[in-house]
Amino acid sequence: MPRNSERIHFDLTTLRLFEATAELGAITKAANRMALAPAAASRRIADLEAQFGLPLFERRPHGMALTDAGRTLLAHARSMMHSVARMHDDAAAFRQGDRGVVRVAACTSAVLQFLAADIQRCHAIHPGIRIDLQEMNSHGVVQTVTRGIVDIGLYESSFGMTDLPTLPYREDRLIVLAPADHPLAAKKSVRLDDILPYDIIGLTEGSAISIMLGRLAMQTAQLLHMRIRVGSFDSMTAMVAEGIGIGVMPAEVARTLAGGKRFRRIGIDGAWAARRFLLCHLPEQAISTSALAVIGLLAAPVSPMAKPG
């Protein structure tokens, strides 16, 4: 069995086949997607397993399922394919006379409140740089930068520490969004103890707000009633409009999405409602001069009255 990377040899076709087999659960279906003969596809997977000395799939009567080792190595394979795609995009950008592509991952709160204006500023100041943006939760942002899939990440600081280089980005403040007829609607501001007795519409697992509310409830020995989780603030607003629960979201997002008479935007007392966003990035020796230029622009203080360009 191999014990060092010098004996590991495979090509992109094999990596794509590995991914397709994992997604489709059958080597014949994966071979069809890849336009390969089933026998050739089987040999490629068997050879990959032999090189690592590990079974990547469990062979079952009606298909194939990833082993624990297979799931771990699939994440590496996908990261490698992303890196190749980045190489292709960067080469294309330079062929077209651009300076390069900078990949950014950002949490939803940062995208909705700050990043659109920042990207516009970047286009005005650095017209030769293209920004490729991915939106995800804070956990996903840090993981994506750590794996080298993107150059820069923007996430909410309560997510936790990272070993990546980090800079301050922006700040916001959370509010409670409630239906106009909700018991909290008459209050000008609320505390954590006022919020937790009620059903809260949460965001998906990994959301900084959901993680923080869970941690605060645990610290105060209270229950967090978060039976419904949605994927966006738009969906949270729709649930609140129907009286299904209350939402906790940034004040600027609520002002944009929930300005009608059906809603009440209620301030939150407490330091926990004030949030900081951080910029993390790959080590400087691992990123391009274009990425360094974007980092400098994003990390620079911006006047609320500033205009792009």
PyMOL commands that set and color helices and strands:
alter all, ss='L'
color gray80, all
select helices_A, chain A and resi 5-7+12-24+27-34+38-52+68-95+108-125+138-146+157-159+192-195+208-219+233-241+251-257+271-273+284-286+289-299
alter helices_A, ss='H'
color red, helices_A
select strands_A, chain A and resi 57-60+63-66+100-107+129-136+152-156+166-179+189-190+200-203+228-230+246-250+263-268+274-281
alter strands_A, ss='S'
color yellow, strands_A
deselect
rebuild
show_as cartoon
